[in-house]
Amino acid sequence: MNQTAKIIKPKLGLLELAKQLGNVQQACKVMGYSRDSYYL
């Protein structure tokens, strides 16, 4: 797995979780991301 894939794969998981939960803040909390990093 290249460096880009290592960065993108967890972000895709976060996006999918946010979609399923319908709540960005909760998804970030579950995945251990700050809410600010979600929007980067």
Beta strands, then each sheet from edge to edge (+ up, - down):
end
